[in-house]
Amino acid sequence: MKTDGYDVTVLGGGAGGVAAAIRAAQLGGRVAVIEDKHLGGLCMNRGCVPFGQMMVASRFLSTLSLAEEMGIKAAKVSTDYPTLLKRQEELVTFMRQGVLGMLNKNKVKLIRGPGKLKGPGTVTVNGETFSSRKIIIATGSQWLKPDFPGSDLPEVVNSDYLLTAKSLPRRCLLFGDNPYLIEIAQFLHHFGSRVWLATRDKTLLARENKTIRTRLAKALQSQGLTVLTSTEIQHLKKKRDGVQAVLKIKEKEEAVAVDLILTVRRRASFAGLGLESVGLNEQAEFIPVNERMETGVEGLYAIGDVAAPEERHYSHLASSGGIVAAENAMGQKSTFDQRTMVRVAYMHPQVACVGLTSREAKQAGYDVVDGSAPLSMNPFGMIIAQNEGIVEVVADRKYGEILGVHIIGDGAAEMAGQGVLAIQMEATLEELARAAFPHPTLSESVAEAARDALGWPLYLP
């Protein structure tokens, strides 16, 4: 049965899909969103929001020693994981209702069920077929089963496991290079689990500047986390009291006994979406798009995780891309600036980086100048013991244009927004150095890092 069509149809009701649908509706389009699970997608239901709450809880526990230094003593501290999960469910349910309310307010039609492409401009769902002038694919990503021997064991899980578990594992091996693993490892550690965090890379957050990587490693070590780099899982063996994981760590073998092995590697989710009906490759890692979010197929756009490699799976990238896709679908001319995408990890201390690293800037042909300001030299940083924190600024020496801002420390994710604006507005070191940030705040160090790059820092030895 064929029904009336839409101006814009969005396949997927996650962060990117919802943003795209609302923006297209704001521009006067007749819009539909097709979603067969929960509104809000991975981030709201099984990612950023629930694990963000876990990191807040973890942060409370990690600052108890600082509280004691300030004269605040807690005689006995206990944790109750089911209570945390109960609040999580209430929070997520409330947010889902909020998303539904926003769609209704903007007169976006919500169609429940799995959507599938049936050729250019045609979609089917629940046995109905309808036309759409423009289609935006926003189906997100899915867990990718690990490739090490023994990965079929039931003790090999992804992060979804923790969101419904009645209790936390006593011993857990987290394996991979995704920054979310660091957050989860830290949470489990602070809630009493014995944790091993292992990665094939030579360091955590291998892409970022050396200063950020080094300071993160030092912070995690001081917190008591066991971090294993240059590590492979050789095989797993089921034991009566759990699983034995045999690891190869820098050419040496080591066995650890754990209750769970957790991985979070993901890839674009478009199986069964009907990509072949419009000439796209279903075997690809993700759907390639240009700066307008166009797939190369007339009238077809893709946004978020489905249109990006795993290292760019961020909710803010999806929603920003959704706005661009919607505006182009409605006849405007919009582009997405990849330089302004923040790479963020919400562990303690937070890491947030935007733009080019020093190495990337040099490889791109820039004559690079950089500056830094340790948060341990910042008055508010001293108050809250930001011993490992730092702000780094990367710029073009000739014109002083800001190319990258890299931060580790409390509030890094909030301060990164200043870096986004600096890059987006093509700000210079001089402009950043003269910005009057409020005192005492960590953000003052953004200006001090710029002054350091210019050769006139005020508060550095």
Order of alpha helices (4+ residues) and beta strands (2+ residues): beta-alpha-beta-alpha-alpha-alpha-alpha-beta-beta-beta-beta-beta-beta-beta-alpha-beta-alpha-beta-beta-beta-beta-beta-beta-beta-alpha-beta-beta-alpha-beta-alpha-beta-beta-alpha-alpha-alpha
